[in-house]
Amino acid sequence: MKSFRKPFVVLVVALLLAPSAFLAAPQPAVAEGLPVFDAFNFIKNTLTSAYEAISSSSILGINVKEYVLDPIAWALSNKLLQSITGSTINFVNGKSNGTGQPQFVQNLLGTLQKSGDNQALAFFAQFTSGSKLRSAFFRTNAMPK
């Protein structure tokens, strides 16, 4: 057993030092008919294929938005605008406002005549009541003595 100790120790030391020697000075790769693994080209090709997949997906997404979603949104907004306009016209015409009466003046001259008459009658009523407005000409003692 003692005779195998020295060669065993030398073998263990050689095995421990050998990997560090290989790491210190890497050997160049030589292709002799066998495929050589190139990490840089592998990463580059992987990233390129991922970019192309994402790019084609984004182009597909843009096409779906432009040719499918935009026309649907336009059609829905057009229908919504027609609905709002129709309900506003029905409200003003009195069909959906709860009173059944239109919300606009139908006889402008008659309405203005009524409004003017009401204002004039209220103004003349102030003179006839005698309590609110008094004219100096209607006093009994206009001239003080």
QUISUL-V78460 format. One record per residue. N is the residue number from 1. NEAR is the number of other C-alpha atoms within 12 Angstrom. Layout:
N;NEAR
N;NEAR
This chain:
1;7
2;8
3;8
4;10
5;11
6;12
7;13
8;14
9;14
10;14
11;14
12;14
13;14
14;14
15;14
16;13
17;14
18;15
19;14
20;13
21;13
22;13
23;10
24;10
25;10
26;10
27;9
28;8
29;11
30;11
31;10
32;7
33;6
34;8
35;9
36;14
37;12
38;13
39;10
40;11
41;12
42;13
43;13
44;13
45;14
46;14
47;15
48;14
49;14
50;14
51;14
52;14
53;14
54;14
55;15
56;14
57;14
58;14
59;15
60;15
61;15
62;15
63;15
64;15
65;16
66;15
67;15
68;15
69;15
70;15
71;15
72;15
73;15
74;16
75;14
76;14
77;14
78;14
79;14
80;14
81;14
82;14
83;14
84;14
85;14
86;16
87;17
88;18
89;18
90;20
91;20
92;21
93;20
94;17
95;17
96;17
97;16
98;13
99;13
100;13
101;16
102;19
103;18
104;13
105;13
106;13
107;11
108;11
109;11
110;12
111;14
112;14
113;13
114;14
115;14
116;14
117;14
118;14
119;14
120;14
121;14
122;14
123;15
124;15
125;15
126;16
127;16
128;14
129;12
130;13
131;10
132;12
133;16
134;15
135;14
136;10
137;10
138;12
139;12
140;10
141;9
142;11
143;9
144;6
145;4
